[in-house]
């Protein structure tokens, strides 16, 4: 009998792979044999996903009251296939498998090895989605694959003093910590662009927010919740990033990577969000709106004085906060910064300001973005996919 019938079943099934993958990663890194039952668990999940009814390239589950919803399951299915292949073959065979998926895999890997094989970094600071993790149509089911965690952990343990995964996603409550399967204490997790993180001593720490600003954000969250309860808008909480309450920021999807929402509807929803923000902050003193085309990010400003002295909190501010609070001691040794979008460039700029010999690897083939990255680091290196980046990091760890 098919176990996955509803959207809730789907998320429960994907969450169950977290425990399985954590066991696999732990055993693999300790050179212990992987029990066949763990691989069978992944195979069972893969079969359940593939057996779901389809409409075109989408799979169908029930949302509520027999209402169907179409899901793009490319990430979940492909990452399960990769994990199973990885566990049933040698790492060299796995690289050959990825070569068939990614054009120019070998060339990019070899160029990266020639550039960085002699390097050891004081800090490795990276974005997650689109950088060291493949994009998923929904954040809540973007569970880290086992091979990915193994490769990143190897690099973290052998080539750097501190590894920080710094993402705009929330830290917890369907956040970065919840969907990661890397061993504990291998890396530092920082969410909300670095406003919140787990300190190496286990404490959760946060960048301070003024009480009046937090109150305004609470009001905004109430308004957005009411908006999403309208039948025409409930879909925005279910696609892509969904609704994410972050520390000092709220993100709501208006589109996903599959362009599920008609563009006219998506833009209308953006306009509704803008109206709410303007009603709460007519003088633009407390909020900034960042529209990525997929997500609407409503961010509390930092700084004091008039509007020219205010700015949204970016990932460069996140690095500065972590550098001071942990501390990372960025100035004492070179960093490796990795990203894939415009929002990651402030990390490059901040790292270069603190330590000129820091290195940059970006996952993009977009010429405009490459030019922007090169403006902050003329020696930046570029690859075309997260798989190539994590394989490069793994190869560097073994070099």
HUUR-V800433 format. One record per residue. N is the residue number from 1. SS is DSSP state (~ for helix, > for strand, _ for the rest). NEAR is the number of other ideal C-beta (glycine too) atoms within 8 Angstrom. Layout:
# HUUR-V800433
[[N	SS	NEAR] [N	SS	NEAR]]
This chain:
# HUUR-V800433
[[1	_	2] [2	_	7] [3	_	7] [4	_	11] [5	_	7] [6	>	10] [7	~	12] [8	~	6] [9	~	11] [10	~	12] [11	~	10] [12	~	8] [13	~	13] [14	~	12] [15	~	8] [16	~	10] [17	~	13] [18	~	11] [19	~	7] [20	~	11] [21	~	16] [22	~	10] [23	~	9] [24	~	13] [25	~	15] [26	~	9] [27	~	11] [28	~	11] [29	~	10] [30	_	6] [31	_	4] [32	_	6] [33	_	4] [34	_	10] [35	_	7] [36	~	6] [37	~	6] [38	~	11] [39	~	12] [40	~	8] [41	~	11] [42	~	15] [43	~	9] [44	~	8] [45	~	13] [46	~	12] [47	~	8] [48	~	12] [49	~	14] [50	~	7] [51	_	6] [52	_	12] [53	_	5] [54	>	8] [55	>	6] [56	_	4] [57	_	5] [58	>	10] [59	>	11] [60	>	11] [61	>	14] [62	>	10] [63	>	10] [64	>	7] [65	_	4] [66	_	5] [67	>	7] [68	>	8] [69	>	10] [70	>	9] [71	>	12] [72	_	13] [73	_	10] [74	~	8] [75	~	13] [76	~	12] [77	~	11] [78	~	9] [79	~	12] [80	~	14] [81	~	9] [82	~	13] [83	~	14] [84	~	12] [85	~	11] [86	~	11] [87	~	11] [88	~	6] [89	_	8] [90	_	5] [91	~	7] [92	~	6] [93	~	9] [94	~	13] [95	~	11] [96	~	8] [97	~	11] [98	~	13] [99	~	9] [100	~	5] [101	~	7] [102	_	10] [103	_	4] [104	_	7] [105	~	14] [106	~	7] [107	~	7] [108	~	12] [109	~	13] [110	~	8] [111	~	9] [112	~	15] [113	~	12] [114	~	6] [115	~	7] [116	~	11] [117	_	8] [118	_	3] [119	_	10] [120	_	4] [121	>	13] [122	>	13] [123	>	14] [124	>	14] [125	>	13] [126	>	14] [127	_	17] [128	_	11] [129	>	12] [130	_	11] [131	_	14] [132	_	13] [133	>	11] [134	_	11] [135	_	9] [136	_	10] [137	_	13] [138	>	13] [139	~	13] [140	~	9] [141	~	11] [142	_	12] [143	_	13] [144	_	12] [145	_	12] [146	~	14] [147	~	11] [148	~	12] [149	~	15] [150	~	12] [151	~	13] [152	~	15] [153	~	14] [154	~	13] [155	~	15] [156	~	13] [157	~	7] [158	~	6] [159	~	11] [160	>	12] [161	>	6] [162	>	10] [163	>	14] [164	>	15] [165	>	14] [166	>	14] [167	_	11] [168	_	11] [169	_	15] [170	_	14] [171	_	16] [172	_	9] [173	_	6] [174	_	8] [175	_	12] [176	_	15] [177	_	10] [178	_	9] [179	_	12] [180	_	10] [181	_	11] [182	_	11] [183	_	10] [184	_	3] [185	_	4] [186	_	10] [187	_	10] [188	>	13] [189	>	12] [190	>	16] [191	>	19] [192	~	14] [193	~	14] [194	~	16] [195	_	15] [196	>	14] [197	>	13] [198	>	11] [199	_	11] [200	_	6] [201	_	4] [202	_	5] [203	_	6] [204	>	9] [205	>	8] [206	>	8] [207	_	12] [208	_	4] [209	_	11] [210	_	6] [211	~	6] [212	~	7] [213	~	12] [214	~	10] [215	~	8] [216	~	13] [217	~	13] [218	~	8] [219	~	9] [220	~	14] [221	~	10] [222	~	8] [223	~	10] [224	~	13] [225	~	9] [226	~	8] [227	~	11] [228	~	12] [229	_	7] [230	_	8] [231	_	4] [232	_	4] [233	_	10] [234	~	10] [235	~	8] [236	~	14] [237	~	10] [238	_	10] [239	_	13] [240	>	12] [241	_	12] [242	_	13] [243	>	13] [244	>	13] [245	>	7] [246	>	15] [247	_	12] [248	_	12] [249	>	15] [250	>	13] [251	>	14] [252	>	16] [253	>	15] [254	_	14] [255	_	12] [256	_	13] [257	_	8] [258	_	7] [259	_	7] [260	_	9] [261	_	13] [262	_	5] [263	~	8] [264	~	6] [265	~	8] [266	~	11] [267	~	9] [268	~	8] [269	~	13] [270	~	11] [271	~	8] [272	~	9] [273	~	15] [274	~	9] [275	~	8] [276	~	12] [277	~	12] [278	~	8] [279	~	6] [280	~	11] [281	_	10] [282	_	5] [283	_	5] [284	_	8] [285	_	7] [286	_	10] [287	>	13] [288	>	9] [289	>	11] [290	>	9] [291	>	9] [292	_	9] [293	_	4] [294	_	10] [295	>	11] [296	>	14] [297	>	12] [298	>	14] [299	>	12] [300	>	14] [301	>	13] [302	>	8] [303	_	7] [304	_	4] [305	_	6] [306	_	5] [307	~	7] [308	~	5] [309	~	7] [310	_	11] [311	>	8] [312	>	9] [313	_	15] [314	_	10] [315	~	16] [316	~	10] [317	~	14] [318	~	16] [319	~	17] [320	~	9] [321	~	11] [322	~	15] [323	~	12] [324	~	7] [325	~	8] [326	_	10] [327	_	6] [328	_	11] [329	_	8] [330	~	14] [331	~	5] [332	~	6] [333	_	10] [334	_	10] [335	>	15] [336	>	16] [337	>	15] [338	>	16] [339	>	15] [340	_	11] [341	_	10] [342	~	6] [343	~	13] [344	~	15] [345	~	11] [346	~	12] [347	~	16] [348	~	15] [349	~	10] [350	~	13] [351	~	15] [352	~	11] [353	~	5] [354	~	10] [355	_	13] [356	_	4] [357	_	5] [358	_	14] [359	>	14] [360	>	15] [361	>	14] [362	>	15] [363	>	15] [364	_	11] [365	_	6] [366	_	6] [367	~	6] [368	~	6] [369	~	11] [370	~	13] [371	~	8] [372	~	10] [373	~	15] [374	~	9] [375	~	5] [376	~	11] [377	_	12] [378	_	4] [379	_	6] [380	_	13] [381	>	12] [382	>	11] [383	>	12] [384	_	11] [385	_	9] [386	~	12] [387	~	11] [388	~	16] [389	~	14] [390	~	13] [391	~	13] [392	~	15] [393	~	14] [394	~	13] [395	~	11] [396	~	14] [397	~	12] [398	~	6] [399	_	6]]
